[in-house]
Amino acid sequence: MSAQPLGRVQSGRTRKSYEVKWNQSNRDVYISYAGWSYAGKASSAGEAMNRAEAWLYDK
């Protein structure tokens, strides 16, 4: 199964919006920052969005 789009999050510094994808089978989170950047693992879609927002905070 490939990563499914979840939504968009804003970076904390530049306020730009980035798309978030989450692969439910292996729990990988990706953000459309500089291509598709790996942002870690999450056990649920909600956690994936929170992880993406935290990853983008200083970007």
mmCIF file of the N, C-alpha and C atoms, coordinates in Angstrom:
data_MODEL
# 
_entry.id   MODEL 
# 
loop_
_atom_site.group_PDB 
_atom_site.id 
_atom_site.type_symbol 
_atom_site.label_atom_id 
_atom_site.label_alt_id 
_atom_site.label_comp_id 
_atom_site.label_asym_id 
_atom_site.label_entity_id 
_atom_site.label_seq_id 
_atom_site.pdbx_PDB_ins_code 
_atom_site.Cartn_x 
_atom_site.Cartn_y 
_atom_site.Cartn_z 
_atom_site.occupancy 
_atom_site.B_iso_or_equiv 
_atom_site.pdbx_formal_charge 
_atom_site.auth_seq_id 
_atom_site.auth_comp_id 
_atom_site.auth_asym_id 
_atom_site.auth_atom_id 
_atom_site.pdbx_PDB_model_num 
ATOM 1   N N  . MET A 1 1  ? 0.839  -1.181 0.000  1.00 0.00 ? 1  MET A N  1 
ATOM 2   C CA . MET A 1 1  ? 0.000  0.000  0.000  1.00 0.00 ? 1  MET A CA 1 
ATOM 3   C C  . MET A 1 1  ? 0.884  1.244  0.000  1.00 0.00 ? 1  MET A C  1 
ATOM 4   N N  . SER A 1 2  ? 0.536  2.212  -0.788 1.00 0.00 ? 2  SER A N  1 
ATOM 5   C CA . SER A 1 2  ? 1.337  3.434  -0.852 1.00 0.00 ? 2  SER A CA 1 
ATOM 6   C C  . SER A 1 2  ? 0.784  4.482  0.123  1.00 0.00 ? 2  SER A C  1 
ATOM 7   N N  . ALA A 1 3  ? 1.542  5.526  0.279  1.00 0.00 ? 3  ALA A N  1 
ATOM 8   C CA . ALA A 1 3  ? 1.145  6.603  1.194  1.00 0.00 ? 3  ALA A CA 1 
ATOM 9   C C  . ALA A 1 3  ? -0.094 7.330  0.668  1.00 0.00 ? 3  ALA A C  1 
ATOM 10  N N  . GLN A 1 4  ? -1.030 7.581  1.576  1.00 0.00 ? 4  GLN A N  1 
ATOM 11  C CA . GLN A 1 4  ? -2.287 8.242  1.231  1.00 0.00 ? 4  GLN A CA 1 
ATOM 12  C C  . GLN A 1 4  ? -2.262 9.685  1.724  1.00 0.00 ? 4  GLN A C  1 
ATOM 13  N N  . PRO A 1 5  ? -2.772 10.631 0.934  1.00 0.00 ? 5  PRO A N  1 
ATOM 14  C CA . PRO A 1 5  ? -2.831 12.028 1.369  1.00 0.00 ? 5  PRO A CA 1 
ATOM 15  C C  . PRO A 1 5  ? -3.742 12.175 2.593  1.00 0.00 ? 5  PRO A C  1 
ATOM 16  N N  . LEU A 1 6  ? -3.288 12.949 3.577  1.00 0.00 ? 6  LEU A N  1 
ATOM 17  C CA . LEU A 1 6  ? -4.076 13.193 4.784  1.00 0.00 ? 6  LEU A CA 1 
ATOM 18  C C  . LEU A 1 6  ? -4.621 14.607 4.839  1.00 0.00 ? 6  LEU A C  1 
ATOM 19  N N  . GLY A 1 7  ? -3.836 15.556 4.400  1.00 0.00 ? 7  GLY A N  1 
ATOM 20  C CA . GLY A 1 7  ? -4.237 16.954 4.495  1.00 0.00 ? 7  GLY A CA 1 
ATOM 21  C C  . GLY A 1 7  ? -3.023 17.856 4.357  1.00 0.00 ? 7  GLY A C  1 
ATOM 22  N N  . ARG A 1 8  ? -3.155 19.061 4.893  1.00 0.00 ? 8  ARG A N  1 
ATOM 23  C CA . ARG A 1 8  ? -2.072 20.036 4.793  1.00 0.00 ? 8  ARG A CA 1 
ATOM 24  C C  . ARG A 1 8  ? -1.782 20.616 6.183  1.00 0.00 ? 8  ARG A C  1 
ATOM 25  N N  . VAL A 1 9  ? -0.515 20.977 6.402  1.00 0.00 ? 9  VAL A N  1 
ATOM 26  C CA . VAL A 1 9  ? -0.099 21.653 7.636  1.00 0.00 ? 9  VAL A CA 1 
ATOM 27  C C  . VAL A 1 9  ? 0.742  22.868 7.268  1.00 0.00 ? 9  VAL A C  1 
ATOM 28  N N  . GLN A 1 10 ? 0.780  23.834 8.175  1.00 0.00 ? 10 GLN A N  1 
ATOM 29  C CA . GLN A 1 10 ? 1.571  25.047 7.957  1.00 0.00 ? 10 GLN A CA 1 
ATOM 30  C C  . GLN A 1 10 ? 2.849  24.977 8.758  1.00 0.00 ? 10 GLN A C  1 
ATOM 31  N N  . SER A 1 11 ? 3.917  25.535 8.178  1.00 0.00 ? 11 SER A N  1 
ATOM 32  C CA . SER A 1 11 ? 5.173  25.629 8.923  1.00 0.00 ? 11 SER A CA 1 
ATOM 33  C C  . SER A 1 11 ? 5.041  26.748 9.942  1.00 0.00 ? 11 SER A C  1 
ATOM 34  N N  . GLY A 1 12 ? 5.783  26.636 11.032 1.00 0.00 ? 12 GLY A N  1 
ATOM 35  C CA . GLY A 1 12 ? 5.687  27.634 12.086 1.00 0.00 ? 12 GLY A CA 1 
ATOM 36  C C  . GLY A 1 12 ? 6.327  28.959 11.727 1.00 0.00 ? 12 GLY A C  1 
ATOM 37  N N  . ARG A 1 13 ? 7.399  28.920 10.979 1.00 0.00 ? 13 ARG A N  1 
ATOM 38  C CA . ARG A 1 13 ? 8.168  30.128 10.699 1.00 0.00 ? 13 ARG A CA 1 
ATOM 39  C C  . ARG A 1 13 ? 7.679  30.859 9.445  1.00 0.00 ? 13 ARG A C  1 
ATOM 40  N N  . THR A 1 14 ? 7.580  30.172 8.337  1.00 0.00 ? 14 THR A N  1 
ATOM 41  C CA . THR A 1 14 ? 7.238  30.835 7.067  1.00 0.00 ? 14 THR A CA 1 
ATOM 42  C C  . THR A 1 14 ? 5.745  30.849 6.781  1.00 0.00 ? 14 THR A C  1 
ATOM 43  N N  . ARG A 1 15 ? 4.964  30.075 7.543  1.00 0.00 ? 15 ARG A N  1 
ATOM 44  C CA . ARG A 1 15 ? 3.508  29.977 7.361  1.00 0.00 ? 15 ARG A CA 1 
ATOM 45  C C  . ARG A 1 15 ? 3.114  29.398 6.006  1.00 0.00 ? 15 ARG A C  1 
ATOM 46  N N  . LYS A 1 16 ? 4.038  28.705 5.335  1.00 0.00 ? 16 LYS A N  1 
ATOM 47  C CA . LYS A 1 16 ? 3.706  28.026 4.084  1.00 0.00 ? 16 LYS A CA 1 
ATOM 48  C C  . LYS A 1 16 ? 2.981  26.726 4.402  1.00 0.00 ? 16 LYS A C  1 
ATOM 49  N N  . SER A 1 17 ? 2.133  26.310 3.472  1.00 0.00 ? 17 SER A N  1 
ATOM 50  C CA . SER A 1 17 ? 1.340  25.102 3.645  1.00 0.00 ? 17 SER A CA 1 
ATOM 51  C C  . SER A 1 17 ? 1.968  23.947 2.875  1.00 0.00 ? 17 SER A C  1 
ATOM 52  N N  . TYR A 1 18 ? 2.026  22.767 3.500  1.00 0.00 ? 18 TYR A N  1 
ATOM 53  C CA . TYR A 1 18 ? 2.619  21.587 2.893  1.00 0.00 ? 18 TYR A CA 1 
ATOM 54  C C  . TYR A 1 18 ? 1.671  20.403 3.020  1.00 0.00 ? 18 TYR A C  1 
ATOM 55  N N  . GLU A 1 19 ? 1.662  19.550 2.005  1.00 0.00 ? 19 GLU A N  1 
ATOM 56  C CA . GLU A 1 19 ? 0.819  18.357 2.008  1.00 0.00 ? 19 GLU A CA 1 
ATOM 57  C C  . GLU A 1 19 ? 1.463  17.263 2.858  1.00 0.00 ? 19 GLU A C  1 
ATOM 58  N N  . VAL A 1 20 ? 0.628  16.492 3.521  1.00 0.00 ? 20 VAL A N  1 
ATOM 59  C CA . VAL A 1 20 ? 1.084  15.384 4.369  1.00 0.00 ? 20 VAL A CA 1 
ATOM 60  C C  . VAL A 1 20 ? 0.525  14.078 3.819  1.00 0.00 ? 20 VAL A C  1 
ATOM 61  N N  . LYS A 1 21 ? 1.388  13.060 3.738  1.00 0.00 ? 21 LYS A N  1 
ATOM 62  C CA . LYS A 1 21 ? 0.961  11.718 3.357  1.00 0.00 ? 21 LYS A CA 1 
ATOM 63  C C  . LYS A 1 21 ? 1.383  10.748 4.451  1.00 0.00 ? 21 LYS A C  1 
ATOM 64  N N  . TRP A 1 22 ? 0.571  9.699  4.618  1.00 0.00 ? 22 TRP A N  1 
ATOM 65  C CA . TRP A 1 22 ? 0.846  8.699  5.636  1.00 0.00 ? 22 TRP A CA 1 
ATOM 66  C C  . TRP A 1 22 ? 0.639  7.315  5.047  1.00 0.00 ? 22 TRP A C  1 
ATOM 67  N N  . ASN A 1 23 ? 1.604  6.442  5.229  1.00 0.00 ? 23 ASN A N  1 
ATOM 68  C CA . ASN A 1 23 ? 1.510  5.056  4.780  1.00 0.00 ? 23 ASN A CA 1 
ATOM 69  C C  . ASN A 1 23 ? 1.032  4.219  5.964  1.00 0.00 ? 23 ASN A C  1 
ATOM 70  N N  . GLN A 1 24 ? -0.210 3.778  5.920  1.00 0.00 ? 24 GLN A N  1 
ATOM 71  C CA . GLN A 1 24 ? -0.801 3.054  7.041  1.00 0.00 ? 24 GLN A CA 1 
ATOM 72  C C  . GLN A 1 24 ? -0.132 1.705  7.302  1.00 0.00 ? 24 GLN A C  1 
ATOM 73  N N  . SER A 1 25 ? 0.367  1.053  6.271  1.00 0.00 ? 25 SER A N  1 
ATOM 74  C CA . SER A 1 25 ? 0.953  -0.280 6.455  1.00 0.00 ? 25 SER A CA 1 
ATOM 75  C C  . SER A 1 25 ? 2.294  -0.254 7.192  1.00 0.00 ? 25 SER A C  1 
ATOM 76  N N  . ASN A 1 26 ? 3.154  0.704  6.886  1.00 0.00 ? 26 ASN A N  1 
ATOM 77  C CA . ASN A 1 26 ? 4.439  0.760  7.606  1.00 0.00 ? 26 ASN A CA 1 
ATOM 78  C C  . ASN A 1 26 ? 4.560  1.998  8.497  1.00 0.00 ? 26 ASN A C  1 
ATOM 79  N N  . ARG A 1 27 ? 3.496  2.828  8.571  1.00 0.00 ? 27 ARG A N  1 
ATOM 80  C CA . ARG A 1 27 ? 3.347  3.977  9.483  1.00 0.00 ? 27 ARG A CA 1 
ATOM 81  C C  . ARG A 1 27 ? 4.283  5.153  9.178  1.00 0.00 ? 27 ARG A C  1 
ATOM 82  N N  . ASP A 1 28 ? 4.848  5.221  7.971  1.00 0.00 ? 28 ASP A N  1 
ATOM 83  C CA . ASP A 1 28 ? 5.739  6.323  7.601  1.00 0.00 ? 28 ASP A CA 1 
ATOM 84  C C  . ASP A 1 28 ? 4.947  7.584  7.283  1.00 0.00 ? 28 ASP A C  1 
ATOM 85  N N  . VAL A 1 29 ? 5.488  8.729  7.697  1.00 0.00 ? 29 VAL A N  1 
ATOM 86  C CA . VAL A 1 29 ? 4.877  10.042 7.440  1.00 0.00 ? 29 VAL A CA 1 
ATOM 87  C C  . VAL A 1 29 ? 5.790  10.817 6.495  1.00 0.00 ? 29 VAL A C  1 
ATOM 88  N N  . TYR A 1 30 ? 5.202  11.424 5.463  1.00 0.00 ? 30 TYR A N  1 
ATOM 89  C CA . TYR A 1 30 ? 5.952  12.209 4.485  1.00 0.00 ? 30 TYR A CA 1 
ATOM 90  C C  . TYR A 1 30 ? 5.328  13.592 4.344  1.00 0.00 ? 30 TYR A C  1 
ATOM 91  N N  . ILE A 1 31 ? 6.175  14.589 4.109  1.00 0.00 ? 31 ILE A N  1 
ATOM 92  C CA . ILE A 1 31 ? 5.737  15.976 3.925  1.00 0.00 ? 31 ILE A CA 1 
ATOM 93  C C  . ILE A 1 31 ? 6.292  16.489 2.603  1.00 0.00 ? 31 ILE A C  1 
ATOM 94  N N  . SER A 1 32 ? 5.490  17.256 1.890  1.00 0.00 ? 32 SER A N  1 
ATOM 95  C CA . SER A 1 32 ? 5.909  17.780 0.577  1.00 0.00 ? 32 SER A CA 1 
ATOM 96  C C  . SER A 1 32 ? 6.855  18.963 0.741  1.00 0.00 ? 32 SER A C  1 
ATOM 97  N N  . TYR A 1 33 ? 7.921  18.764 1.484  1.00 0.00 ? 33 TYR A N  1 
ATOM 98  C CA . TYR A 1 33 ? 8.935  19.777 1.752  1.00 0.00 ? 33 TYR A CA 1 
ATOM 99  C C  . TYR A 1 33 ? 10.209 19.345 1.040  1.00 0.00 ? 33 TYR A C  1 
ATOM 100 N N  . ALA A 1 34 ? 10.683 20.151 0.079  1.00 0.00 ? 34 ALA A N  1 
ATOM 101 C CA . ALA A 1 34 ? 11.884 19.813 -0.699 1.00 0.00 ? 34 ALA A CA 1 
ATOM 102 C C  . ALA A 1 34 ? 11.724 18.431 -1.338 1.00 0.00 ? 34 ALA A C  1 
ATOM 103 N N  . GLY A 1 35 ? 10.689 18.281 -2.110 1.00 0.00 ? 35 GLY A N  1 
ATOM 104 C CA . GLY A 1 35 ? 10.309 16.977 -2.658 1.00 0.00 ? 35 GLY A CA 1 
ATOM 105 C C  . GLY A 1 35 ? 9.378  16.338 -1.652 1.00 0.00 ? 35 GLY A C  1 
ATOM 106 N N  . TRP A 1 36 ? 9.614  15.098 -1.322 1.00 0.00 ? 36 TRP A N  1 
ATOM 107 C CA . TRP A 1 36 ? 8.867  14.433 -0.252 1.00 0.00 ? 36 TRP A CA 1 
ATOM 108 C C  . TRP A 1 36 ? 9.855  14.041 0.828  1.00 0.00 ? 36 TRP A C  1 
ATOM 109 N N  . SER A 1 37 ? 9.761  14.701 1.973  1.00 0.00 ? 37 SER A N  1 
ATOM 110 C CA . SER A 1 37 ? 10.674 14.453 3.088  1.00 0.00 ? 37 SER A CA 1 
ATOM 111 C C  . SER A 1 37 ? 10.046 13.499 4.093  1.00 0.00 ? 37 SER A C  1 
ATOM 112 N N  . TYR A 1 38 ? 10.857 12.593 4.601  1.00 0.00 ? 38 TYR A N  1 
ATOM 113 C CA . TYR A 1 38 ? 10.420 11.642 5.616  1.00 0.00 ? 38 TYR A CA 1 
ATOM 114 C C  . TYR A 1 38 ? 10.377 12.354 6.968  1.00 0.00 ? 38 TYR A C  1 
ATOM 115 N N  . ALA A 1 39 ? 9.257  12.215 7.692  1.00 0.00 ? 39 ALA A N  1 
ATOM 116 C CA . ALA A 1 39 ? 9.106  12.914 8.970  1.00 0.00 ? 39 ALA A CA 1 
ATOM 117 C C  . ALA A 1 39 ? 8.949  11.976 10.153 1.00 0.00 ? 39 ALA A C  1 
ATOM 118 N N  . GLY A 1 40 ? 9.150  10.685 9.961  1.00 0.00 ? 40 GLY A N  1 
ATOM 119 C CA . GLY A 1 40 ? 9.071  9.745  11.070 1.00 0.00 ? 40 GLY A CA 1 
ATOM 120 C C  . GLY A 1 40 ? 7.924  8.768  10.911 1.00 0.00 ? 40 GLY A C  1 
ATOM 121 N N  . LYS A 1 41 ? 7.537  8.155  12.024 1.00 0.00 ? 41 LYS A N  1 
ATOM 122 C CA . LYS A 1 41 ? 6.470  7.159  12.030 1.00 0.00 ? 41 LYS A CA 1 
ATOM 123 C C  . LYS A 1 41 ? 5.336  7.630  12.934 1.00 0.00 ? 41 LYS A C  1 
ATOM 124 N N  . ALA A 1 42 ? 4.124  7.176  12.605 1.00 0.00 ? 42 ALA A N  1 
ATOM 125 C CA . ALA A 1 42 ? 2.947  7.521  13.405 1.00 0.00 ? 42 ALA A CA 1 
ATOM 126 C C  . ALA A 1 42 ? 1.991  6.339  13.403 1.00 0.00 ? 42 ALA A C  1 
ATOM 127 N N  . SER A 1 43 ? 1.344  6.094  14.525 1.00 0.00 ? 43 SER A N  1 
ATOM 128 C CA . SER A 1 43 ? 0.444  4.946  14.635 1.00 0.00 ? 43 SER A CA 1 
ATOM 129 C C  . SER A 1 43 ? -0.975 5.243  14.173 1.00 0.00 ? 43 SER A C  1 
ATOM 130 N N  . SER A 1 44 ? -1.303 6.528  13.968 1.00 0.00 ? 44 SER A N  1 
ATOM 131 C CA . SER A 1 44 ? -2.639 6.892  13.492 1.00 0.00 ? 44 SER A CA 1 
ATOM 132 C C  . SER A 1 44 ? -2.544 8.118  12.586 1.00 0.00 ? 44 SER A C  1 
ATOM 133 N N  . ALA A 1 45 ? -3.620 8.389  11.872 1.00 0.00 ? 45 ALA A N  1 
ATOM 134 C CA . ALA A 1 45 ? -3.646 9.549  10.980 1.00 0.00 ? 45 ALA A CA 1 
ATOM 135 C C  . ALA A 1 45 ? -3.514 10.850 11.777 1.00 0.00 ? 45 ALA A C  1 
ATOM 136 N N  . GLY A 1 46 ? -4.173 10.934 12.915 1.00 0.00 ? 46 GLY A N  1 
ATOM 137 C CA . GLY A 1 46 ? -4.070 12.127 13.758 1.00 0.00 ? 46 GLY A CA 1 
ATOM 138 C C  . GLY A 1 46 ? -2.663 12.358 14.258 1.00 0.00 ? 46 GLY A C  1 
ATOM 139 N N  . GLU A 1 47 ? -2.012 11.289 14.676 1.00 0.00 ? 47 GLU A N  1 
ATOM 140 C CA . GLU A 1 47 ? -0.624 11.393 15.129 1.00 0.00 ? 47 GLU A CA 1 
ATOM 141 C C  . GLU A 1 47 ? 0.287  11.798 13.970 1.00 0.00 ? 47 GLU A C  1 
ATOM 142 N N  . ALA A 1 48 ? -0.011 11.310 12.773 1.00 0.00 ? 48 ALA A N  1 
ATOM 143 C CA . ALA A 1 48 ? 0.786  11.670 11.589 1.00 0.00 ? 48 ALA A CA 1 
ATOM 144 C C  . ALA A 1 48 ? 0.701  13.172 11.325 1.00 0.00 ? 48 ALA A C  1 
ATOM 145 N N  . MET A 1 49 ? -0.486 13.750 11.450 1.00 0.00 ? 49 MET A N  1 
ATOM 146 C CA . MET A 1 49 ? -0.647 15.191 11.253 1.00 0.00 ? 49 MET A CA 1 
ATOM 147 C C  . MET A 1 49 ? 0.110  15.971 12.327 1.00 0.00 ? 49 MET A C  1 
ATOM 148 N N  . ASN A 1 50 ? 0.031  15.513 13.566 1.00 0.00 ? 50 ASN A N  1 
ATOM 149 C CA . ASN A 1 50 ? 0.763  16.179 14.658 1.00 0.00 ? 50 ASN A CA 1 
ATOM 150 C C  . ASN A 1 50 ? 2.268  16.088 14.450 1.00 0.00 ? 50 ASN A C  1 
ATOM 151 N N  . ARG A 1 51 ? 2.746  14.930 14.022 1.00 0.00 ? 51 ARG A N  1 
ATOM 152 C CA . ARG A 1 51 ? 4.178  14.751 13.772 1.00 0.00 ? 51 ARG A CA 1 
ATOM 153 C C  . ARG A 1 51 ? 4.646  15.660 12.641 1.00 0.00 ? 51 ARG A C  1 
ATOM 154 N N  . ALA A 1 52 ? 3.823  15.758 11.588 1.00 0.00 ? 52 ALA A N  1 
ATOM 155 C CA . ALA A 1 52 ? 4.177  16.616 10.456 1.00 0.00 ? 52 ALA A CA 1 
ATOM 156 C C  . ALA A 1 52 ? 4.250  18.077 10.890 1.00 0.00 ? 52 ALA A C  1 
ATOM 157 N N  . GLU A 1 53 ? 3.295  18.507 11.693 1.00 0.00 ? 53 GLU A N  1 
ATOM 158 C CA . GLU A 1 53 ? 3.296  19.890 12.177 1.00 0.00 ? 53 GLU A CA 1 
ATOM 159 C C  . GLU A 1 53 ? 4.515  20.169 13.043 1.00 0.00 ? 53 GLU A C  1 
ATOM 160 N N  . ALA A 1 54 ? 4.866  19.241 13.910 1.00 0.00 ? 54 ALA A N  1 
ATOM 161 C CA . ALA A 1 54 ? 6.049  19.405 14.756 1.00 0.00 ? 54 ALA A CA 1 
ATOM 162 C C  . ALA A 1 54 ? 7.325  19.424 13.921 1.00 0.00 ? 54 ALA A C  1 
ATOM 163 N N  . TRP A 1 55 ? 7.402  18.556 12.919 1.00 0.00 ? 55 TRP A N  1 
ATOM 164 C CA . TRP A 1 55 ? 8.580  18.484 12.046 1.00 0.00 ? 55 TRP A CA 1 
ATOM 165 C C  . TRP A 1 55 ? 8.779  19.798 11.301 1.00 0.00 ? 55 TRP A C  1 
ATOM 166 N N  . LEU A 1 56 ? 7.670  20.426 10.906 1.00 0.00 ? 56 LEU A N  1 
ATOM 167 C CA . LEU A 1 56 ? 7.739  21.670 10.130 1.00 0.00 ? 56 LEU A CA 1 
ATOM 168 C C  . LEU A 1 56 ? 7.897  22.921 10.975 1.00 0.00 ? 56 LEU A C  1 
ATOM 169 N N  . TYR A 1 57 ? 7.823  22.813 12.269 1.00 0.00 ? 57 TYR A N  1 
ATOM 170 C CA . TYR A 1 57 ? 7.752  23.993 13.135 1.00 0.00 ? 57 TYR A CA 1 
ATOM 171 C C  . TYR A 1 57 ? 8.846  25.030 12.846 1.00 0.00 ? 57 TYR A C  1 
ATOM 172 N N  . ASP A 1 58 ? 10.080 24.624 12.688 1.00 0.00 ? 58 ASP A N  1 
ATOM 173 C CA . ASP A 1 58 ? 11.197 25.552 12.470 1.00 0.00 ? 58 ASP A CA 1 
ATOM 174 C C  . ASP A 1 58 ? 11.550 25.724 11.004 1.00 0.00 ? 58 ASP A C  1 
ATOM 175 N N  . LYS A 1 59 ? 10.736 25.243 10.114 1.00 0.00 ? 59 LYS A N  1 
ATOM 176 C CA . LYS A 1 59 ? 11.056 25.316 8.695  1.00 0.00 ? 59 LYS A CA 1 
ATOM 177 C C  . LYS A 1 59 ? 10.318 26.474 8.042  1.00 0.00 ? 59 LYS A C  1 
# 
